[in-house]
C-alpha cells in the first residue's frame, strides 16, 4: 500500500493534467538540476513535469511515494539519486522506467548549457544510446 494521503493520490489522477507524459525529475536537493531538467523537458517535449530531491535531509521538495506513483517516467541527475530513492521506495519503483542523465552538480538553476545537456542526454537514454536504469 502506498503511504500517501487520499487527497495526494486523488490529485495524481486529476483529469485536467491532459495525457502528456508525466515525468518526475530528481536530483539531490531538488533546487538546481531537477527543476532545470523539468523546465527543459517541458519546453522541448511538452511533458508534464515535477522536480524533487532524493536526499531527505536537505531536499526542498523530497521525493515521495505520491510523486513516484504520479510519474509515468523518472529522470535522475546521477546514480546516487536512484540509490537514495531505492532505500525507501524500492517496491513502488518496480516497473517504472528510470533514466539516469549523469549530470554533475556544476550548474546554476536553468543554466542554458545544462538545459542543452539535459535534452542531449535524455534523447540518448530514450534512444538506447546511454544506459537507463530499469527498476
C-alpha positions in Angstrom: 0.0 0.0 0.0 1.3 3.5 -0.9 2.0 5.8 2.0 0.2 8.9 0.8 -2.9 10.7 1.8 -6.2 10.1 -0.1 -6.0 13.6 -1.3 -2.4 13.2 -2.7 -3.4 10.1 -4.5 -6.6 11.7 -5.9 -4.5 14.6 -7.3 -2.2 12.1 -9.1 -5.1 11.2 -11.4 -6.5 14.6 -11.9 -8.2 14.6 -15.4 -7.1 18.2 -16.2 -3.4 17.2 -16.4 -4.0 16.1 -20.0 -2.5 12.9 -21.4 1.1 14.4 -21.6 3.8 12.1 -20.3 4.3 12.7 -16.6 8.0 12.9 -15.8 9.5 13.2 -12.3 12.9 14.8 -12.4 15.2 14.1 -9.4 18.5 15.5 -8.2 19.9 15.7 -4.6 18.2 18.8 -3.2 15.6 19.5 -5.9 16.8 23.1 -6.3 19.1 23.4 -9.3 19.4 20.4 -11.6 16.0 18.7 -11.3 14.0 21.9 -11.8 16.2 22.7 -14.8 15.6 19.2 -16.1 11.8 19.6 -15.6 11.9 23.0 -17.5 13.9 21.6 -20.4 11.8 18.5 -20.8 8.6 20.5 -20.6 9.8 23.2 -23.1 11.2 20.7 -25.6 8.7 17.8 -25.4 5.6 19.3 -23.7 5.9 16.8 -20.8 4.0 17.4 -17.6 7.0 17.6 -15.2 7.7 17.8 -11.5 11.0 18.1 -9.6 12.2 16.8 -6.3 15.2 15.9 -4.3 16.4 12.4 -3.3 18.2 13.5 -0.1 15.6 13.6 2.6 17.9 15.7 4.9 18.1 18.7 2.7 15.7 18.4 -0.3 13.4 21.4 -0.6 10.7 19.1 -2.0 11.7 15.5 -1.1 10.8 12.6 -3.4 7.6 11.0 -2.1 5.5 7.9 -2.8 2.8 10.1 -4.2 5.3 11.7 -6.7 6.6 8.3 -7.8 3.1 6.9 -8.2 2.1 10.0 -10.2 5.1 9.7 -12.6 5.0 7.7 -15.9 8.8 8.1 -16.1 11.6 9.2 -13.7 14.7 11.0 -14.8 17.5 11.2 -12.2 20.6 13.5 -12.4 23.0 10.9 -11.2 23.1 7.2 -10.0 23.3 8.3 -6.3 19.8 9.8 -6.6 18.4 6.5 -7.7 20.2 4.7 -4.9 18.7 7.1 -2.3 15.2 6.6 -3.7 15.6 2.8 -3.7 16.3 2.8 0.0 12.7 3.9 0.8 10.7 3.3 -2.3 12.0 0.1 -3.9 8.6 -1.6 -4.1 6.8 1.3 -5.9 9.8 2.0 -8.2 9.3 -1.5 -9.6 8.1 -1.3 -13.2 8.9 2.4 -13.6 11.3 3.5 -16.4 14.2 5.4 -14.9 16.7 7.3 -16.9 20.0 8.5 -15.4 21.5 11.5 -17.2 24.8 11.6 -15.2 24.7 15.4 -14.7 27.4 16.8 -12.5 26.3 19.3 -9.8 28.2 22.1 -11.5 25.4 24.3 -12.9 23.2 27.1 -11.7 19.4 26.9 -11.9 18.2 26.9 -15.5 21.7 27.3 -17.0 21.4 27.2 -20.8 24.3 24.7 -21.1 22.6 22.4 -18.6 19.3 22.6 -20.5 21.0 21.6 -23.7 22.9 18.8 -21.9 19.6 17.5 -20.4 18.0 17.3 -23.9 21.0 15.6 -25.4 21.4 13.0 -22.6 17.7 12.4 -22.3 17.5 11.7 -26.1 20.4 9.3 -25.8 18.7 7.5 -22.9 15.4 7.0 -24.7 17.1 6.0 -27.9 19.1 3.4 -26.1 22.5 5.1 -26.7 23.0 5.8 -23.0 22.2 3.4 -20.1 18.9 3.7 -18.4 18.0 2.1 -15.1 15.1 -0.3 -15.2 13.6 -1.0 -11.7 
